[in-house]
Amino acid sequence: MAFVQPVTLRSNGIALVPLSLDHEDGLRAAAADGELWKLRITSVPEPHETRGYIETALKMREEGHRFAFAVTDEASGKVLGSTSFHDILPAVKRVEIGYTWYAKSVQRSHVNTTCKLLMMGHAFDTLGCHVVGWRTDNYNFASQQAIERLGAKKDGVIRGHALRRDGTIRDTVMYSMRAGEWPEAKAQLLYLRALHA
């Protein structure tokens, strides 16, 4: 049995639904909102790559390495972006949260905070994870700030770690949060989300 089982997570008008090929058009539209694939520091698919992006995520789900969600508006069903549990390590009860991106029109709104609350709550409270991790490009300063606002601690930088879409080699900034840090982080995130309400 897979460590991360299919589940839909809901809160504050947002639903994280297991990603499927049914989300192809919605995901393509969300990426087009801001032409997010033009950012060299993200993994947002280009319009013609959307189906392949989903198929890769589904293959990784079958292998137990990644569980991708479509981020949707609960009332309308509109796809707002995507996020995933990845680098899933059941033996040590650790997951990472990543492959996260949102349509430009919902960035800097309650959406990211809500998604992180849902995913961190599921990881710590339901899956019993000891550690949740994040990683980001060393030049993705907005992502680093967002991860730090969650209460995650910077573990360090892995130099020469991965290729960017433009073929350059990136350094990867690693972050984590331990289960004992989650209650305080949760309280702070709920406070921050209330400020957006």
DOBA-18742 format. One record per atom (N, C-alpha, C): residue in one letter; x, y, z. Coordinates in steps of 0.2 Angstrom, whole numbers, plus 5000, padded with zeros to 4 digits. Layout:
<tigus>
AXYZ;...
</tigus>
This chain:
<tigus>
M500449945000;M500050005000;M500450065000;A500350114996;A500750174995;A500650215002;F501150255004;F501150295010;F500650355009;V500650385003;V500150435002;V499650404998;Q499050405001;Q498450374997;Q498050424994;P497650414989;P497250464986;P496750494991;V496750564991;V496350594995;V496250664992;T495650694994;T495550764992;T495550804998;L495950864998;L495950905004;L495650965003;R495250995008;R494751055007;R494851095013;S494851165011;S494851215017;S494751285013;N494451325016;N494451395014;N494251405007;G493851365004;G493651374997;G494151344992;I494651314995;I495151274990;I495051204991;A495151164985;A495151094986;A495751064982;L496151024985;L496750994982;L496450924980;V496450914973;V496150854971;V496650814967;P496750744968;P497250714965;P497250724957;L497850744955;L497950764948;L497750714943;S497450724938;S497250674933;S497250704926;L497150664921;L497150694914;L496550734913;D496050734917;D495450774917;D495650844918;H496150864921;H496450924923;H496850964918;E496950924912;E497350954907;E497251024905;D496551034902;D496351104900;D496451154905;G496251134911;G496251184917;G496951204919;L497451154919;L498151164921;L498451204915;R498251194909;R498551234903;R498351304904;A497751324906;A497451384907;A497751424913;A497851384918;A498151414924;A498951434923;A499251394919;A499951414917;A499951474912;A499451474908;A499451534903;A499351604907;D498951594913;D498851654917;D499551684920;G499851724916;G500551744918;G501051714914;E500951674909;E501451634905;E502051614909;L501851574914;L502251554920;L502851504917;W502751474912;W503251434909;W503851474907;K503851534906;K504351584904;K504851594910;L504651574916;L505151584921;L505651524922;R506251544921;R506751494921;R506851454927;I506651474932;I506751444939;I506151404941;T505651384937;T505051344939;T505051284934;S504551244936;S504451184932;S503751184929;V503451244928;V502851254925;V502851224918;P502351184916;P502451164909;P502151214904;E502551214898;E502251254892;E501651224890;P501151264886;P500551234885;P500551164881;H501051154876;H501051094873;H501351034877;E501551054883;E501851004887;E501450984893;T500851014893;T500350994899;T500250924900;R500050894895;R499850824895;R500450784897;G501050794895;G501650754897;G501750764904;Y501650834906;Y501750844913;Y501350804918;I500750804916;I500250764920;I500450684920;E500550664914;E500750594913;E501350574917;T501850614917;T502450604921;T502350604929;A501850654931;A501650654938;A501250584940;L500850564935;L500550504937;L500950444937;K501450444933;K501950384933;K502350384939;M502550444942;M502850454948;M502450434954;R501750444953;R501350424958;R501350344959;E501250314953;E501250234953;E501950214956;E502450244955;E503150224958;E503150244965;G502750284968;G502750294975;G503250354977;H503450394972;H503950444973;H503550514973;R502950524970;R502650594970;R501950584970;F501550624974;F500850624973;F500650694972;A500350704965;A500250774963;A499450794964;F499350854965;F498650874966;F498550934961;A497950944959;A497751004955;A497451044961;V497651104961;V497351154966;V496751184962;T496151184965;T495551204962;T495151254967;D494751294964;D494251334967;D493751284969;E493551274975;E493051224977;E492351244974;A492151304974;A491551324971;A491451314964;S491951334960;S491851334952;S492251274949;G492651244953;G493051184950;G493651214946;K493751274945;K494251304941;K494951284944;V495451264939;V496051244941;V496551304942;L496851314948;L497251374950;L497951354949;G498151294949;G498851274949;G498951204951;S499551184953;S499651114955;S500251114961;T500151064965;T500651054970;T500750984972;S501250964975;S501350884976;S501750874982;F501650814985;F502050784989;F502550744985;H503250744986;H503750714982;H504250694987;D504750654984;D505350624987;D505050594994;I504550554993;I504150514998;I504550465001;L504750465008;L505150415011;L504750385017;P504350335015;P503950305021;P504350275027;A504950245025;A505350215031;A505550265036;V505650325034;V505850385039;V505250435040;K504750415037;K504150465038;K504350535036;R504550545030;R504750605027;R504450615020;V504150675019;V503950695012;V504150765011;E504250785005;E504350855003;E503750874999;I503650945000;I503150974996;I503451024991;G503251014985;G503551054979;G503151044973;Y503451054968;Y503151064961;Y502551104962;T502651154965;T502051204967;T502051264963;W501551274959;W501451344956;W500751354955;Y500551424954;Y499851444954;Y499851494949;A499251504946;A499051554941;A499251624944;K499551664940;K499751734942;K499151764946;S498551764944;S498051794947;S497851774954;V498051724956;V497951704963;V498651704967;Q499151724964;Q499751724968;Q499651784973;R500051784979;R499951834984;R499251834987;S498951784987;S498251774990;S498251724995;H497651704998;H497651655003;H497751585000;V497851574994;V497851514990;V498451474993;N499051504993;N499651464995;N499651445002;T499451495006;T499451475013;T498951425015;T498351425011;T497851375012;T498151305010;C498451305004;C498751235002;C499251215006;K499651255009;K500251235014;K499951205020;L499451245023;L499051215029;L498751145028;L498451135022;L498151075020;L498651015020;M499251035016;M499750985015;M500150965021;M500351015025;M500751005031;M500250975036;G499650995036;G499250955041;G499150885039;H499050865033;H498950795031;H499650765032;A500150795031;A500850755032;A500950745039;F500850795043;F501050785050;F500450745054;D499850765053;D499350745057;D499050675055;T499050665048;T498750605046;T499250555044;L499750575040;L500250525039;L500750515044;G500750555049;G501250545055;G501950565053;C502050605048;C502750625046;C503150655052;H503850635052;H504250665057;H504550725054;V504650735047;V504950785044;V504550805037;V504450865036;V504250885029;V504750935027;G504950925020;G505450965017;G505251005011;W505651055009;W505551095003;W506251105000;R506251114993;R506851134990;R506651184985;T507151224983;T506951274978;T507651304975;D507551334969;D508151354965;D508451414970;N509151414969;N509451464973;N509351544971;Y509051544965;Y508851614962;Y508051624963;N507751574966;N507051584967;N506851614974;F507051684974;F507051714980;F506351724983;A505851724979;A505151734981;A504951664984;S505151604981;S504951544984;S505351534991;Q505951554991;Q506351544998;Q505951585003;Q505751645002;Q505351685007;Q504751655009;A504351625004;A503751595005;A503851535010;I504351495008;I504551435012;I504751455020;E505151515020;E505351535027;E504751565031;R504251595027;R503651615031;R503251555033;L503351495031;L502951445033;L503251425040;G503851445042;G504151425048;G504651365047;A504851355041;A505351305039;A506051325040;K506451285042;K507151305043;K507651285037;K508051325036;K508551315030;K509051265032;D509051215029;D509551155030;D510251175027;G510251205021;G510851215017;G510751215010;V511251215006;V511251224999;V511651164996;I511351134991;I511651074987;I511851114981;R512551114980;R512851154974;R512851104968;G512651134962;G512751094956;G512251034956;H511651044958;H511150994960;H510650974954;A510451024950;A509951004945;A509951054939;L509651024934;L509651064928;L509051114928;R509151174926;R508551214924;R508251204917;R507651224916;R507351214909;R507851244904;D508251294905;D508651324900;D509351294899;G509451234903;G510051204903;G510551224907;T510551274911;T511051294916;T510951254922;I511451244926;I511451204932;I511351244938;R510851224942;R510651264948;R510951234954;D510951274959;D511051254966;D510351254969;T510251204974;T509651194977;T509651214984;V509151254986;V509151274993;V508651224997;M508851195002;M508451145006;M508251175012;Y507551155014;Y507251175020;Y506851115023;S506751125029;S506351065033;S505951095039;M505451055041;M505151065047;M505051005050;R505150995057;R505050935061;R504350935064;A504150875066;A503450875068;A503350915075;G503850925079;G503750965085;G503651035083;E503851065077;E503851135076;E503151145072;W502751095070;W502151105067;W501651145071;P501451125077;P500951165080;P501051245080;E501651265082;E501751335082;E501751365074;A501951325070;A501951345063;A501251355060;K500851305062;K500151305061;K499751365063;A499851385070;A499551435073;A499751505069;Q500351505067;Q500551565063;Q500251575056;L500251515053;L499951515046;L499151525046;L498851505051;L498151515052;L498051595053;Y498451625057;Y498451695058;Y498551735052;L499051715048;L499251745042;L498651735037;R498351685037;R497751675032;R497251715034;A497051725040;A496551765043;A496651835040;L497251855040;L497451925037;L497151935030;H497151885026;H496951885019;H496151885018;A495851865024;A495151845023;A494751915023;
</tigus>
